[in-house]
C-alpha cells in the first residue's frame, strides 16, 4: 500500500491543486501525477502571479510552489500571494536551500517536499496539506533546527549603527547626517540589512519589522514594536 493509498478521503470533492514552477517538464509531471491521483489541477503556471491570474477566483485547496522562480520574485511575496487565494502552500523544491525553506515556512507555507521525492510521496504530501495536516518531514526539521545557527543576521558594525538609529525612529536622512555618510550610502546599508534578514528567513520589509528585528537581536532595548506606523 502506498502513502497515498493509506490517506483517508479528504473532502466531498477532489483535491484542487495549483502549480507554480518555472520548468515546464516539472509542471507537466506534477499535473499528470495529480490527475492520476484523482486530484483536479485548476491551473499551472511559471510564476505565482500568472497562477493567481489563471485561477481567477476559482477555489484551490493546495498550491505546489517552487522556491526559486525565474521571474526573480521573492519567496515571502510568493507564499503570501499564493495564500491570498485561500489555498495552503506546499513547497516543492531542492532540499538543500535551507534559508529559503525557512523563509517560506516563516511566510506561512504548510510544508516542504523535496523534488527528489517519489511522486507517490509528493501526492501524499498534497493530500496531507489539503487535510490541514502539518508535514513533519526532514526538510521542515532541518529548517527549524537551523534557526540556532542563522537566527541573527550577520550585520556589520556600520549596518548595526544604521539599524539602531533608523529603527529608533530617525528618518534615513537624519541617520546619514548623524553617522556622517551620504544619504545614498545610508540607503545602501538599509537595503543590505533587509537582504540579510531575508536570507535568514526573517524578512523586514517595513520600519516596524526592522524595529522588531533590532529588538530581537539586542540592537535596541525591548521597546513595543507595535507602536510605530510601519512606514519606511
Buried (B, 14 or more C-beta within 10 A) or exposed (E): EEBBEEBEEBEEEBBBBBBBBBEEEBBEBBBEBBEEBEBBBBBBBBBBBBBBEBBEEEEBBBBBBBBBBEEEBBBBBBBBBBBEBEBBBBBBBBBEBBBBBBBBBBBEBBBBBBBEBEBBBBBBBBBBBBBEBEBEBEBBEBBEEBEEEBEBBEBEEBBBBBBBBBBBEBEBEBBBBEBEBEBEBBBBBBEBBBEBBBBBBBBBBBBBBBBBBBBBBEBBEEBEBEEBEEEB
